[in-house]
Amino acid sequence: MITDKEIKDRTLIIDVVDRYARSIDMKDYDRLETCFTPSCEVVYGGATALENPAAVTEFCSGILSQYTSTQHLLGNYEISIEGNTATASTYMCATHVFPRDEKHEVYIVGGTYDDELVRNGDEWLISKRSLTVLWSESRETV
């Protein structure tokens, strides 16, 4: 039977994974940095590893500057907790909209975030994240 502590930990882990996505979409980079440990390692789709929250922020702000909006939807959280460490695998579907002349182009990516997390007091932080892209689609809007 699942304990109240396990429910709380799962909820806090989902909260930090969701906070990451909302921070990206709101382009709130100060908030984005709060999702990670100081010595995190983040790899987006096989790119070079980013090794701290500031590097993640710099990378994300550079990439996201080309889009007028983004929306990262998350679901199917698979979480395993062992003491003060945890792993989480989360499905993601991210829509990216960017201007193209008088229209817009939409780029949609589906994949998984695979995370390692550590307990930090009363919260959980991402210590390692990798994005695996499973599919993508690009189309012009009307």
C-alpha positions as CSV (number, residue, x, y, z in Angstrom):
1,M,0.0,0.0,0.0
2,I,1.3,3.5,-0.9
3,T,2.0,5.7,2.1
4,D,1.2,9.4,2.6
5,K,4.9,10.2,2.3
6,E,5.1,8.4,-1.0
7,I,2.1,10.3,-2.3
8,K,3.7,13.6,-1.1
9,D,7.0,12.8,-2.8
10,R,5.3,11.8,-6.0
11,T,3.3,15.0,-6.0
12,L,6.5,17.1,-5.3
13,I,8.3,15.3,-8.2
14,I,5.5,16.0,-10.6
15,D,5.4,19.6,-9.4
16,V,9.1,20.2,-10.3
17,V,8.7,18.5,-13.7
18,D,5.6,20.6,-14.4
19,R,7.3,23.8,-13.1
20,Y,10.0,23.2,-15.7
21,A,7.5,23.1,-18.5
22,R,5.5,26.1,-17.4
23,S,8.7,28.1,-16.9
24,I,9.8,27.3,-20.4
25,D,6.5,28.4,-21.8
26,M,6.4,31.6,-19.8
27,K,10.0,32.3,-20.6
28,D,10.5,32.7,-16.8
29,Y,14.2,31.8,-16.7
30,D,14.7,32.6,-13.0
31,R,11.9,30.1,-12.2
32,L,13.4,27.6,-14.6
33,E,16.7,27.6,-12.7
34,T,14.8,26.6,-9.5
35,C,14.1,23.2,-11.0
36,F,17.7,22.0,-11.0
37,T,20.5,21.1,-8.6
38,P,23.5,23.4,-8.9
39,S,25.6,20.7,-10.6
40,C,22.8,19.3,-12.9
41,E,23.4,17.6,-16.2
42,V,20.9,18.3,-19.0
43,V,21.0,16.8,-22.5
44,Y,18.5,17.8,-25.1
45,G,18.2,15.2,-27.9
46,G,21.8,14.2,-28.0
47,A,23.3,17.7,-27.8
48,T,26.2,18.6,-25.6
49,A,25.5,18.3,-21.9
50,L,24.6,21.4,-20.0
51,E,26.2,21.3,-16.6
52,N,24.4,23.9,-14.4
53,P,21.1,25.8,-14.2
54,A,22.6,28.9,-15.8
55,A,23.8,26.9,-18.8
56,V,20.3,25.4,-19.1
57,T,18.8,28.9,-19.0
58,E,21.2,30.3,-21.5
59,F,20.5,27.4,-23.9
60,C,16.7,27.6,-23.5
61,S,16.5,31.3,-23.8
62,G,18.5,31.2,-27.0
63,I,16.4,28.5,-28.6
64,L,13.1,29.9,-27.4
65,S,13.8,33.5,-28.6
66,Q,12.8,32.4,-32.1
67,Y,9.3,31.3,-31.1
68,T,6.3,33.5,-30.6
69,S,4.9,30.9,-28.2
70,T,5.4,27.4,-26.9
71,Q,3.3,24.9,-25.1
72,H,4.8,21.9,-23.4
73,L,2.2,19.3,-22.4
74,L,3.3,16.5,-20.0
75,G,1.7,13.2,-18.9
76,N,2.1,9.5,-18.1
77,Y,4.6,10.1,-15.2
78,E,6.5,7.0,-14.2
79,I,8.2,7.6,-10.9
80,S,10.5,5.4,-8.8
81,I,11.6,6.7,-5.4
82,E,14.5,5.2,-3.4
83,G,15.1,7.2,-0.2
84,N,16.4,10.7,-1.2
85,T,16.8,9.9,-4.9
86,A,14.2,9.2,-7.6
87,T,13.8,8.7,-11.3
88,A,11.0,9.9,-13.5
89,S,10.1,9.3,-17.1
90,T,7.5,11.6,-18.5
91,Y,5.9,11.8,-21.9
92,M,6.0,15.2,-23.5
93,C,4.5,16.9,-26.5
94,A,5.8,20.4,-27.2
95,T,4.3,22.8,-29.7
96,H,6.5,25.7,-30.9
97,V,5.1,28.5,-33.0
98,F,7.3,30.9,-35.0
99,P,6.6,33.6,-37.5
100,R,7.0,32.9,-41.3
101,D,6.1,36.0,-43.3
102,E,2.4,36.7,-42.8
103,K,1.7,33.2,-41.4
104,H,3.1,31.1,-38.7
105,E,4.9,27.7,-38.7
106,V,4.1,25.2,-36.1
107,Y,6.8,22.7,-35.0
108,I,5.6,19.9,-32.7
109,V,7.9,17.4,-30.9
110,G,6.9,14.3,-29.0
111,G,9.2,12.4,-26.7
112,T,10.2,11.7,-23.2
113,Y,12.0,13.5,-20.4
114,D,14.0,11.0,-18.4
115,D,15.1,12.5,-15.0
116,E,17.1,11.7,-12.0
117,L,16.0,13.8,-9.0
118,V,17.3,14.4,-5.4
119,R,15.5,15.5,-2.3
120,N,16.5,19.0,-1.2
121,G,14.8,19.6,2.1
122,D,11.1,19.7,1.5
123,E,11.4,19.7,-2.3
124,W,12.8,17.6,-5.2
125,L,15.2,18.9,-7.8
126,I,16.3,17.6,-11.1
127,S,19.9,16.5,-11.0
128,K,20.0,14.9,-14.5
129,R,17.6,15.2,-17.4
130,S,17.7,13.8,-20.9
131,L,15.2,14.5,-23.7
132,T,14.6,11.7,-26.2
133,V,12.7,12.9,-29.3
134,L,10.4,10.2,-30.6
135,W,8.8,12.1,-33.4
136,S,8.3,15.6,-34.8
137,E,6.1,17.4,-37.3
138,S,6.3,20.8,-38.9
139,R,3.4,22.6,-40.7
140,E,2.3,26.0,-41.8
141,T,-0.8,27.6,-40.2
142,V,-3.4,29.5,-42.2
